[in-house]
């Protein structure tokens, strides 16, 4: 009887160890996983003489998460993004909008669904909300990161001393793809080209209209060209309806603009259509990218 009483505290301790292992998700099909839980239990807190814990299992889990978050931030500060894998970059971002939770599963799920870091940031809010563990706040935060990056890239590319960054039509097409892909209204924009580079502050919006059409008149375009003293221009407009191919109106407008510009010795290098995240070249008759 006395021997049985002596074993009761030990039995109670073992019960607590098993419960703690379950709470930490260490209780798997193998004994190794259980042993890991028991070792972590012994390292993190002690069993007091009255059977109470000095720290709760929840406290230990929270401490582990905070330590992991600090490690991610430290690695970023030391090596920028070069020190992080794509899912770790997403995980680091999620730590700023999802507090006190393990966000590694959400980060992996986002990369698995959208294939890459840029795929995650390109995803729409509704698409992000379909991923388990991603709520409105996290979806809005990721959209904000993309919007900030887009604004930074646009301003950096178009700033006077940096305008030479856009040196090819392909780079200009990518610039417009990012700039116009989420617009709900149709816009007509023009890029003023001189030689092999974009002029300083060389992209302007000519007109905006409904989702069906843009009232971009050749006379309006001609005035803008004469003011900038350029040797060539590139046009671009978006299709909010997602139709990637140019309409008959788009092709007629392209031919009219070409003829109009020829009268003043200015070339139309191309006319791009941005739709559904893609860019179509009317001059080349194919998608670019």
Wavefront OBJ file of the C-alpha trace (Angstrom):
o trace
v 0.000 0.000 0.000
v 2.795 2.358 0.945
v 4.648 1.507 -2.280
v 1.528 2.260 -4.325
v 1.172 5.672 -2.648
v 4.809 6.462 -3.468
v 4.152 5.849 -7.155
v 1.123 8.188 -7.370
v 3.050 11.495 -7.752
v 5.249 9.886 -10.408
v 2.179 8.578 -12.227
v 0.619 12.049 -12.056
v 3.795 13.565 -13.490
v 3.839 11.084 -16.369
v 0.212 11.930 -17.132
v 1.130 15.602 -17.315
v 4.067 14.839 -19.570
v 1.848 12.912 -21.965
v -0.743 15.703 -21.948
v 1.948 18.293 -22.635
v 3.335 16.202 -25.494
v -0.129 16.088 -27.014
v -0.522 19.855 -26.656
v 2.748 20.477 -28.495
v 1.757 18.132 -31.327
v 4.717 15.895 -30.597
v 2.596 12.772 -29.984
v 2.975 11.075 -33.350
v 3.095 7.490 -34.511
v 6.691 7.023 -33.376
v 8.137 6.826 -29.881
v 10.854 9.268 -30.949
v 8.295 12.071 -31.252
v 6.996 11.336 -27.762
v 10.527 11.321 -26.325
v 11.142 14.714 -27.898
v 8.069 16.077 -26.128
v 9.227 14.671 -22.805
v 12.747 16.105 -23.203
v 11.345 19.508 -24.105
v 8.996 19.294 -21.132
v 11.919 18.672 -18.766
v 14.002 21.479 -20.251
v 11.309 24.159 -20.264
v 9.714 23.929 -16.829
v 9.773 21.977 -13.569
v 7.047 20.259 -11.600
v 6.571 21.965 -8.263
v 6.133 20.007 -5.089
v 2.379 20.650 -5.029
v 1.932 19.458 -8.542
v 1.714 22.904 -10.202
v 3.648 24.069 -13.252
v 6.048 27.000 -13.098
v 5.107 27.729 -16.764
v 2.089 26.528 -18.690
v 2.323 24.551 -21.933
v 0.795 27.554 -23.735
v 3.556 29.808 -22.373
v 6.187 27.419 -23.690
v 4.595 27.294 -27.139
v 4.365 31.089 -27.251
v 8.007 31.426 -26.242
v 9.037 29.044 -29.009
v 7.087 30.986 -31.623
v 8.469 34.339 -30.531
v 11.971 32.904 -30.660
v 11.376 31.648 -34.205
v 10.009 35.037 -35.267
v 13.019 36.831 -33.802
v 15.303 34.429 -35.648
v 13.581 35.150 -38.973
v 13.887 38.900 -38.439
v 17.508 38.586 -37.399
v 18.344 36.605 -40.542
v 16.633 39.230 -42.680
v 18.555 42.058 -41.012
v 21.838 40.222 -41.548
v 21.382 39.079 -45.172
v 18.211 40.773 -46.521
v 16.022 38.363 -48.471
v 19.067 36.410 -49.655
v 19.087 34.580 -46.352
v 15.449 33.433 -46.575
v 13.577 30.874 -48.630
v 10.345 31.998 -50.378
v 8.076 30.463 -47.743
v 10.177 32.079 -45.009
v 9.729 35.508 -46.621
v 5.949 34.990 -46.596
v 6.142 33.686 -43.036
v 8.076 36.794 -41.974
v 5.452 39.045 -43.561
v 2.613 37.175 -41.858
v 4.215 37.654 -38.424
v 3.426 41.365 -38.701
v -0.300 40.831 -39.284
v -1.065 37.553 -37.482
v 0.166 37.860 -33.882
v 0.677 35.040 -31.391
v 0.149 32.221 -33.884
v 2.362 29.830 -35.785
v 2.145 31.094 -39.377
v 4.481 28.571 -40.997
v 1.585 26.368 -42.225
v -0.085 29.384 -43.880
v 3.206 30.411 -45.527
v 3.729 26.923 -46.978
v 0.092 26.775 -48.114
v 0.422 30.111 -49.931
v 3.591 29.056 -51.755
v 2.066 25.674 -52.635
v -1.040 27.338 -54.072
v 0.593 30.226 -55.947
v 3.965 28.561 -56.717
v 6.277 31.499 -55.887
v 6.754 34.675 -53.866
v 5.614 36.904 -56.735
v 2.673 34.570 -57.312
v 1.517 35.140 -53.724
v 1.854 38.915 -54.014
v 0.104 38.904 -57.404
v -2.866 36.981 -56.023
v -6.134 38.829 -55.527
v -7.818 39.211 -52.158
v -10.490 36.620 -52.914
v -7.840 34.087 -53.956
v -5.850 34.685 -50.763
v -8.934 34.248 -48.594
v -9.394 30.736 -49.998
v -6.158 29.643 -48.312
v -6.694 28.110 -44.869
v -5.624 30.439 -42.073
v -5.583 33.599 -44.217
v -8.186 36.108 -43.077
v -9.168 39.587 -44.331
v -6.422 41.321 -42.335
v -3.641 39.114 -43.724
v -5.003 39.379 -47.279
v -5.170 43.166 -46.990
v -1.636 43.301 -45.574
v -0.207 41.265 -48.480
v -2.081 43.499 -50.940
v -0.575 46.538 -49.205
v 2.948 45.125 -49.544
v 2.385 44.617 -53.278
v 0.935 48.127 -53.703
v 3.895 49.704 -51.898
v 6.381 47.716 -53.981
v 4.550 48.692 -57.168
v 4.508 52.404 -56.262
v 8.201 52.296 -55.351
v 9.130 50.577 -58.629
v 7.075 52.993 -60.724
v 8.565 56.072 -59.087
v 12.082 54.654 -59.224
v 11.728 53.763 -62.897
v 10.294 57.102 -63.941
v 12.441 59.413 -61.829
v 14.613 61.707 -63.958
v 17.963 60.294 -62.940
v 16.685 56.725 -63.185
v 14.683 56.853 -66.409
v 17.395 54.902 -68.214
v 16.294 51.856 -66.208
v 13.624 51.234 -68.869
v 15.819 50.608 -71.895
v 13.714 48.172 -73.898
v 10.138 47.690 -75.024
v 10.005 44.448 -73.055
v 10.871 46.270 -69.839
v 8.287 48.924 -70.638
v 5.679 46.229 -71.262
v 6.431 44.694 -67.864
v 6.182 48.130 -66.259
v 2.689 48.588 -67.708
v 1.664 45.033 -66.867
v 2.240 45.743 -63.176
v 0.901 49.296 -63.348
v -2.419 48.563 -65.080
v -3.233 44.946 -64.247
v -5.621 45.720 -61.335
v -7.272 48.828 -62.777
v -11.058 48.563 -62.944
v -11.343 51.471 -65.373
v -9.833 51.579 -68.840
v -6.861 53.904 -69.318
v -4.800 54.987 -72.319
v -1.170 55.877 -71.558
v 1.774 56.992 -73.650
v 5.544 56.612 -73.219
v 7.836 59.176 -74.816
v 10.962 57.594 -76.271
v 14.168 59.212 -77.492
v 16.837 57.065 -79.087
v 17.199 53.972 -76.931
v 15.769 55.271 -73.678
v 12.654 56.593 -72.027
v 12.556 60.358 -71.509
v 12.582 61.638 -67.898
v 9.085 61.316 -66.417
v 8.270 59.795 -69.762
v 4.957 58.046 -69.056
v 1.696 60.013 -69.078
v -1.964 59.092 -68.892
v -3.776 60.422 -71.947
v -7.330 59.465 -71.130
v -9.565 57.342 -68.922
v -12.992 56.012 -69.699
v -15.422 53.216 -69.042
v -14.433 49.564 -69.012
v -15.647 49.333 -72.632
v -13.707 52.057 -74.367
v -11.241 54.905 -73.995
v -11.780 58.185 -75.791
v -8.165 58.667 -76.884
v -8.195 60.999 -79.892
v -5.228 61.230 -82.287
v -5.346 65.055 -81.965
v -4.930 64.790 -78.182
v -1.987 62.431 -78.642
v -0.409 64.687 -81.257
v -0.424 67.676 -78.878
v 1.268 65.627 -76.169
v 3.983 64.426 -78.573
v 4.756 67.941 -79.808
v 5.195 69.185 -76.258
v 7.746 66.471 -75.368
v 9.987 66.705 -78.484
v 10.439 62.929 -78.674
v 11.457 60.758 -81.617
v 9.122 57.843 -80.894
v 6.246 56.829 -78.652
v 4.664 53.680 -77.269
v 0.965 53.423 -76.454
v -0.654 51.167 -73.900
v -4.179 50.642 -72.641
v -5.810 48.022 -70.448
v -8.841 45.771 -70.824
v -10.528 45.466 -67.408
v -12.814 42.774 -68.860
v -9.797 40.459 -69.131
v -9.915 40.008 -72.917
v -6.273 39.747 -73.972
v -6.665 40.286 -77.718
v -7.039 43.779 -79.203
v -10.427 44.791 -80.514
v -11.080 46.080 -84.050
v -11.239 49.581 -82.560
v -7.778 49.077 -80.998
v -6.279 48.049 -84.326
v -7.926 50.943 -86.204
v -6.683 53.406 -83.612
v -3.164 52.002 -83.930
v -3.150 52.494 -87.700
v -4.587 56.022 -87.380
v -1.964 57.010 -84.815
v 0.834 55.610 -86.996
v -0.286 57.703 -89.968
v -0.775 60.827 -87.836
v 2.682 60.599 -86.249
v 4.354 60.007 -89.592
v 3.361 63.545 -90.640
v 5.665 64.973 -87.930
v 8.444 62.398 -88.222
v 7.658 60.475 -85.014
v 7.448 56.674 -84.929
v 4.917 54.540 -83.084
v 7.073 51.711 -81.729
v 4.199 49.641 -80.377
v 0.749 49.618 -78.854
v 0.314 47.284 -75.868
v -2.871 45.815 -74.428
v -2.756 44.792 -70.747
v -5.359 42.223 -69.713
v -5.588 39.424 -67.188
v -1.963 39.902 -66.112
v -0.625 39.618 -69.672
v 0.609 42.067 -72.318
v -0.260 41.814 -76.008
v 1.726 43.669 -78.684
v -0.509 44.926 -81.503
v 2.508 45.685 -83.710
v 4.028 42.205 -83.282
v 0.657 40.441 -83.102
v 1.565 38.325 -80.089
v 1.815 38.242 -76.304
v 4.990 39.537 -74.687
v 6.550 37.836 -71.688
l 1 2 3 4 5 6 7 8 9 10 11 12 13 14 15 16 17 18 19 20 21 22 23 24 25 26 27 28 29 30 31 32 33 34 35 36 37 38 39 40 41 42 43 44 45 46 47 48 49 50 51 52 53 54 55 56 57 58 59 60 61 62 63 64 65 66 67 68 69 70 71 72 73 74 75 76 77 78 79 80 81 82 83 84 85 86 87 88 89 90 91 92 93 94 95 96 97 98 99 100 101 102 103 104 105 106 107 108 109 110 111 112 113 114 115 116 117 118 119 120 121 122 123 124 125 126 127 128 129 130 131 132 133 134 135 136 137 138 139 140 141 142 143 144 145 146 147 148 149 150 151 152 153 154 155 156 157 158 159 160 161 162 163 164 165 166 167 168 169 170 171 172 173 174 175 176 177 178 179 180 181 182 183 184 185 186 187 188 189 190 191 192 193 194 195 196 197 198 199 200 201 202 203 204 205 206 207 208 209 210 211 212 213 214 215 216 217 218 219 220 221 222 223 224 225 226 227 228 229 230 231 232 233 234 235 236 237 238 239 240 241 242 243 244 245 246 247 248 249 250 251 252 253 254 255 256 257 258 259 260 261 262 263 264 265 266 267 268 269 270 271 272 273 274 275 276 277 278 279 280 281 282 283 284 285 286 287 288 289
